[in-house]
Amino acid sequence: MLEDEQISAIRKAEADYHHAYYTAHHVYEKGTWLERPDSLVTAWIQSQPQESAFEVLDLACGVGRNLFPVLKQFPKARGTGVDLLNSAVETAQQYAKDTGLSPRCRWEVKDQDAFTITPKSWDLIMAFASLEHTASPRHLHKLLHRMAEGTSFGGTNVLAMNTEATETIQKTGETYRALFETNIDAADALSLINVAYQNWHRLKLTIEPVTFPIRRDGCAITVNAKQIRALVKRPLLH
């Protein structure tokens, strides 16, 4: 388990990167990873009745790239976005205001490990590139179970978690273990997911290689990881 000082340093690095990225690029800007929602969100949207009144929770929501398409597609849906980065939440709030979505949005600046998930309250819970930022595998275990317990009967959880991640400095080629709080083997993460979602319908559950660029302290970095991608549905009666 990482020490508190290490977790703080990792979270500061992540906050610095995301703050800089959100400052340089606006949500849905072409040519950026903000351009569109994750394909799992798009697939979920396309499978749902138009008039559904969903309660949606987006953990580590960033500037809302996954949450806003749900609210736009379903006029009766309401969403809550949670993120540790205050500037990201402020940007999301402004976008919601500019697009008329504010009345159906709620925001909290909070660590996902500390956010209260009321049982059976959410029809959709999303967690994209957030689970690897739980403070430890123990915290990950607890969060997954809270997500499962917080989902309504017939509700869905959609998640993407990076595992076994490495970072390579592009200029030097130096490679090291990625600066994630919970950077565990894919098999271990998958085991935790399977336990949390036991008896749920697995609409999608895959492990896929991913590569993406980031910047840390002005250096161009390439991240390589095995990403667990899951779309799981709670049975109507369980």
C-alpha positions as a Markdown table, in Angstrom:
| # | Residue | x | y | z |
|---|---|---|---|---|
| 1 | Met | 0.0 | 0.0 | 0.0 |
| 2 | Leu | 1.3 | 3.5 | -0.9 |
| 3 | Glu | 2.1 | 6.0 | 1.8 |
| 4 | Asp | -0.1 | 9.1 | 2.2 |
| 5 | Glu | 2.7 | 11.3 | 0.8 |
| 6 | Gln | 3.0 | 9.1 | -2.3 |
| 7 | Ile | -0.8 | 9.3 | -2.9 |
| 8 | Ser | -0.7 | 13.0 | -2.5 |
| 9 | Ala | 2.1 | 13.3 | -5.0 |
| 10 | Ile | 0.4 | 11.1 | -7.5 |
| 11 | Arg | -2.9 | 13.0 | -7.2 |
| 12 | Lys | -1.1 | 16.4 | -7.6 |
| 13 | Ala | 0.5 | 15.1 | -10.8 |
| 14 | Glu | -2.8 | 14.0 | -12.1 |
| 15 | Ala | -4.5 | 17.2 | -11.1 |
| 16 | Asp | -1.8 | 19.3 | -12.8 |
| 17 | Tyr | -2.1 | 17.3 | -16.0 |
| 18 | His | -5.9 | 17.4 | -16.2 |
| 19 | His | -6.1 | 21.1 | -15.2 |
| 20 | Ala | -3.6 | 22.0 | -18.0 |
| 21 | Tyr | -5.5 | 19.8 | -20.5 |
| 22 | Tyr | -8.9 | 21.2 | -19.6 |
| 23 | Thr | -7.5 | 24.7 | -19.8 |
| 24 | Ala | -6.1 | 24.1 | -23.3 |
| 25 | His | -9.0 | 22.1 | -24.7 |
| 26 | His | -12.7 | 22.4 | -24.4 |
| 27 | Val | -15.2 | 19.6 | -24.0 |
| 28 | Tyr | -16.0 | 17.9 | -27.4 |
| 29 | Glu | -13.1 | 19.7 | -29.1 |
| 30 | Lys | -12.2 | 17.7 | -32.3 |
| 31 | Gly | -8.8 | 16.0 | -32.2 |
| 32 | Thr | -8.8 | 15.6 | -28.4 |
| 33 | Trp | -9.8 | 12.7 | -26.1 |
| 34 | Leu | -12.6 | 15.1 | -25.1 |
| 35 | Glu | -14.1 | 15.0 | -28.6 |
| 36 | Arg | -16.8 | 12.4 | -27.8 |
| 37 | Pro | -18.0 | 10.2 | -25.0 |
| 38 | Asp | -16.6 | 6.7 | -24.4 |
| 39 | Ser | -18.0 | 4.2 | -26.8 |
| 40 | Leu | -19.5 | 2.2 | -23.9 |
| 41 | Val | -21.6 | 5.2 | -23.0 |
| 42 | Thr | -22.7 | 5.6 | -26.6 |
| 43 | Ala | -23.7 | 1.9 | -26.7 |
| 44 | Trp | -25.7 | 2.2 | -23.5 |
| 45 | Ile | -27.5 | 5.3 | -24.8 |
| 46 | Gln | -28.5 | 3.6 | -28.0 |
| 47 | Ser | -30.0 | 0.7 | -26.0 |
| 48 | Gln | -32.3 | 2.7 | -23.8 |
| 49 | Pro | -35.9 | 4.0 | -24.3 |
| 50 | Gln | -36.0 | 7.7 | -25.2 |
| 51 | Glu | -38.4 | 8.7 | -22.4 |
| 52 | Ser | -36.6 | 7.1 | -19.5 |
| 53 | Ala | -36.1 | 9.1 | -16.4 |
| 54 | Phe | -32.6 | 8.0 | -15.3 |
| 55 | Glu | -30.7 | 9.0 | -12.2 |
| 56 | Val | -27.0 | 9.0 | -13.3 |
| 57 | Leu | -23.8 | 9.1 | -11.3 |
| 58 | Asp | -20.5 | 9.9 | -13.0 |
| 59 | Leu | -17.5 | 9.3 | -10.7 |
| 60 | Ala | -14.4 | 11.3 | -11.6 |
| 61 | Cys | -16.5 | 13.1 | -14.1 |
| 62 | Gly | -13.9 | 15.6 | -15.3 |
| 63 | Val | -15.5 | 18.2 | -17.5 |
| 64 | Gly | -18.6 | 16.0 | -18.1 |
| 65 | Arg | -17.8 | 14.5 | -21.5 |
| 66 | Asn | -19.6 | 11.2 | -20.6 |
| 67 | Leu | -22.4 | 12.7 | -18.5 |
| 68 | Phe | -23.7 | 15.4 | -20.8 |
| 69 | Pro | -24.6 | 13.1 | -23.8 |
| 70 | Val | -26.8 | 11.1 | -21.4 |
| 71 | Leu | -28.6 | 14.2 | -20.2 |
| 72 | Lys | -29.0 | 15.5 | -23.7 |
| 73 | Gln | -30.4 | 12.2 | -25.1 |
| 74 | Phe | -32.8 | 11.7 | -22.2 |
| 75 | Pro | -34.7 | 14.9 | -21.2 |
| 76 | Lys | -36.0 | 13.3 | -18.0 |
| 77 | Ala | -32.6 | 12.2 | -16.8 |
| 78 | Arg | -30.8 | 13.8 | -13.9 |
| 79 | Gly | -27.1 | 13.6 | -13.3 |
| 80 | Thr | -24.5 | 14.0 | -10.5 |
| 81 | Gly | -20.9 | 14.5 | -11.4 |
| 82 | Val | -18.2 | 13.9 | -8.8 |
| 83 | Asp | -14.5 | 14.9 | -9.2 |
| 84 | Leu | -11.6 | 15.8 | -7.0 |
| 85 | Leu | -10.5 | 18.6 | -9.3 |
| 86 | Asn | -12.3 | 21.8 | -8.6 |
| 87 | Ser | -11.4 | 23.5 | -11.9 |
| 88 | Ala | -12.9 | 20.5 | -13.8 |
| 89 | Val | -16.2 | 20.7 | -11.9 |
| 90 | Glu | -16.3 | 24.5 | -12.5 |
| 91 | Thr | -15.8 | 23.9 | -16.3 |
| 92 | Ala | -18.6 | 21.3 | -16.3 |
| 93 | Gln | -20.9 | 23.6 | -14.4 |
| 94 | Gln | -20.4 | 26.4 | -16.9 |
| 95 | Tyr | -21.0 | 24.0 | -19.8 |
| 96 | Ala | -24.2 | 22.8 | -18.1 |
| 97 | Lys | -25.3 | 26.4 | -17.7 |
| 98 | Asp | -24.5 | 27.4 | -21.3 |
| 99 | Thr | -26.5 | 24.4 | -22.7 |
| 100 | Gly | -29.5 | 24.6 | -20.3 |
| 101 | Leu | -28.7 | 21.4 | -18.5 |
| 102 | Ser | -28.0 | 23.0 | -15.1 |
| 103 | Pro | -31.5 | 22.3 | -13.6 |
| 104 | Arg | -30.8 | 18.5 | -14.1 |
| 105 | Cys | -27.2 | 18.5 | -12.8 |
| 106 | Arg | -25.6 | 18.3 | -9.4 |
| 107 | Trp | -21.9 | 18.5 | -8.8 |
| 108 | Glu | -19.6 | 17.6 | -5.9 |
| 109 | Val | -15.9 | 18.3 | -5.5 |
| 110 | Lys | -14.9 | 15.2 | -3.6 |
| 111 | Asp | -12.7 | 12.1 | -3.6 |
| 112 | Gln | -14.7 | 9.2 | -5.0 |
| 113 | Asp | -13.5 | 7.1 | -2.1 |
| 114 | Ala | -15.4 | 9.4 | 0.2 |
| 115 | Phe | -18.5 | 10.1 | -1.8 |
| 116 | Thr | -21.7 | 8.6 | -0.3 |
| 117 | Ile | -23.5 | 6.2 | -2.7 |
| 118 | Thr | -27.0 | 5.6 | -1.3 |
| 119 | Pro | -28.2 | 2.0 | -1.9 |
| 120 | Lys | -30.4 | 1.4 | -4.9 |
| 121 | Ser | -30.4 | 5.1 | -5.9 |
| 122 | Trp | -28.8 | 5.2 | -9.3 |
| 123 | Asp | -29.9 | 3.8 | -12.7 |
| 124 | Leu | -26.5 | 4.3 | -14.3 |
| 125 | Ile | -23.1 | 4.6 | -12.6 |
| 126 | Met | -20.1 | 5.5 | -14.7 |
| 127 | Ala | -16.5 | 5.2 | -13.7 |
| 128 | Phe | -14.0 | 5.9 | -16.5 |
| 129 | Ala | -10.3 | 6.0 | -15.8 |
| 130 | Ser | -11.2 | 6.6 | -12.1 |
| 131 | Leu | -11.0 | 3.2 | -10.4 |
| 132 | Glu | -7.2 | 3.1 | -10.7 |
| 133 | His | -7.2 | 6.3 | -8.7 |
| 134 | Thr | -8.7 | 4.8 | -5.6 |
| 135 | Ala | -6.3 | 5.0 | -2.7 |
| 136 | Ser | -5.6 | 1.3 | -2.5 |
| 137 | Pro | -6.9 | -2.1 | -3.7 |
| 138 | Arg | -8.9 | -2.2 | -0.4 |
| 139 | His | -10.5 | 1.1 | -1.3 |
| 140 | Leu | -11.2 | -0.2 | -4.9 |
| 141 | His | -12.9 | -3.3 | -3.4 |
| 142 | Lys | -15.1 | -1.1 | -1.2 |
| 143 | Leu | -15.9 | 1.3 | -4.0 |
| 144 | Leu | -17.0 | -1.4 | -6.4 |
| 145 | His | -19.3 | -2.9 | -3.8 |
| 146 | Arg | -20.7 | 0.5 | -3.0 |
| 147 | Met | -21.3 | 1.1 | -6.8 |
| 148 | Ala | -23.1 | -2.3 | -7.1 |
| 149 | Glu | -25.2 | -1.7 | -4.0 |
| 150 | Gly | -26.0 | 1.8 | -5.1 |
| 151 | Thr | -27.5 | 0.7 | -8.4 |
| 152 | Ser | -31.3 | 0.2 | -8.8 |
| 153 | Phe | -32.7 | -3.1 | -9.9 |
| 154 | Gly | -32.3 | -3.2 | -13.7 |
| 155 | Gly | -29.7 | -0.5 | -13.5 |
| 156 | Thr | -26.3 | -0.5 | -15.2 |
| 157 | Asn | -22.7 | 0.2 | -14.3 |
| 158 | Val | -20.3 | 1.2 | -17.0 |
| 159 | Leu | -16.6 | 1.3 | -16.3 |
| 160 | Ala | -13.1 | 1.4 | -17.8 |
| 161 | Met | -10.1 | 0.7 | -15.5 |
| 162 | Asn | -6.5 | 0.9 | -16.5 |
| 163 | Thr | -4.3 | -1.9 | -15.1 |
| 164 | Glu | -0.7 | -3.0 | -15.3 |
| 165 | Ala | 0.1 | 0.5 | -16.6 |
| 166 | Thr | 3.5 | 1.8 | -17.5 |
| 167 | Glu | 4.7 | 5.2 | -18.5 |
| 168 | Thr | 7.5 | 5.9 | -21.0 |
| 169 | Ile | 9.3 | 9.2 | -21.4 |
| 170 | Gln | 9.2 | 9.8 | -25.1 |
| 171 | Lys | 12.4 | 11.7 | -25.3 |
| 172 | Thr | 14.6 | 9.2 | -23.4 |
| 173 | Gly | 12.7 | 5.9 | -23.7 |
| 174 | Glu | 12.8 | 5.4 | -20.0 |
| 175 | Thr | 9.9 | 3.2 | -18.8 |
| 176 | Tyr | 8.5 | 2.9 | -15.3 |
| 177 | Arg | 5.4 | 1.8 | -13.5 |
| 178 | Ala | 2.6 | 4.3 | -14.1 |
| 179 | Leu | 1.8 | 6.8 | -11.4 |
| 180 | Phe | -1.6 | 5.4 | -10.4 |
| 181 | Glu | -2.6 | 4.8 | -6.8 |
| 182 | Thr | -4.0 | 1.4 | -7.6 |
| 183 | Asn | -1.9 | 0.0 | -10.4 |
| 184 | Ile | -2.6 | -3.7 | -10.1 |
| 185 | Asp | -2.6 | -6.7 | -12.4 |
| 186 | Ala | -5.5 | -7.1 | -14.7 |
| 187 | Ala | -6.4 | -10.5 | -13.3 |
| 188 | Asp | -6.6 | -9.1 | -9.8 |
| 189 | Ala | -8.8 | -6.2 | -10.9 |
| 190 | Leu | -11.0 | -8.5 | -12.9 |
| 191 | Ser | -11.4 | -10.7 | -9.8 |
| 192 | Leu | -12.6 | -7.8 | -7.7 |
| 193 | Ile | -15.0 | -6.8 | -10.4 |
| 194 | Asn | -16.4 | -10.3 | -10.7 |
| 195 | Val | -17.0 | -10.5 | -7.0 |
| 196 | Ala | -18.7 | -7.1 | -6.8 |
| 197 | Tyr | -21.0 | -7.9 | -9.7 |
| 198 | Gln | -21.7 | -11.5 | -8.9 |
| 199 | Asn | -25.0 | -12.6 | -10.5 |
| 200 | Trp | -25.2 | -9.4 | -12.7 |
| 201 | His | -25.6 | -9.6 | -16.4 |
| 202 | Arg | -22.3 | -9.0 | -18.2 |
| 203 | Leu | -23.2 | -7.2 | -21.4 |
| 204 | Lys | -19.6 | -6.5 | -22.0 |
| 205 | Leu | -16.5 | -7.5 | -20.1 |
| 206 | Thr | -13.1 | -7.3 | -21.9 |
| 207 | Ile | -9.5 | -6.6 | -21.3 |
| 208 | Glu | -8.0 | -4.5 | -24.1 |
| 209 | Pro | -4.5 | -3.0 | -24.7 |
| 210 | Val | -4.6 | 0.8 | -24.7 |
| 211 | Thr | -1.9 | 3.5 | -25.4 |
| 212 | Phe | -2.4 | 7.2 | -24.9 |
| 213 | Pro | -0.2 | 10.3 | -24.4 |
| 214 | Ile | 0.0 | 12.5 | -21.4 |
| 215 | Arg | 2.3 | 15.2 | -20.1 |
| 216 | Arg | 4.1 | 15.4 | -16.7 |
| 217 | Asp | 6.3 | 18.2 | -15.7 |
| 218 | Gly | 6.5 | 19.4 | -19.3 |
| 219 | Cys | 7.6 | 15.9 | -20.5 |
| 220 | Ala | 5.7 | 14.0 | -23.2 |
| 221 | Ile | 4.8 | 10.6 | -21.8 |
| 222 | Thr | 3.2 | 7.5 | -23.4 |
| 223 | Val | 1.0 | 5.3 | -21.2 |
| 224 | Asn | 0.5 | 1.7 | -22.0 |
| 225 | Ala | -2.0 | -0.4 | -20.1 |
| 226 | Lys | -4.4 | -3.2 | -20.1 |
| 227 | Gln | -7.9 | -1.6 | -19.8 |
| 228 | Ile | -10.8 | -3.5 | -18.3 |
| 229 | Arg | -14.0 | -2.4 | -20.0 |
| 230 | Ala | -17.3 | -3.4 | -18.5 |
| 231 | Leu | -21.0 | -2.9 | -19.1 |
| 232 | Val | -22.9 | -4.8 | -16.4 |
| 233 | Lys | -26.6 | -4.8 | -15.5 |
| 234 | Arg | -28.2 | -5.6 | -12.2 |
| 235 | Pro | -31.0 | -8.1 | -12.5 |
| 236 | Leu | -34.5 | -6.7 | -12.0 |
| 237 | Leu | -35.0 | -8.9 | -8.9 |
| 238 | His | -32.0 | -9.9 | -6.8 |
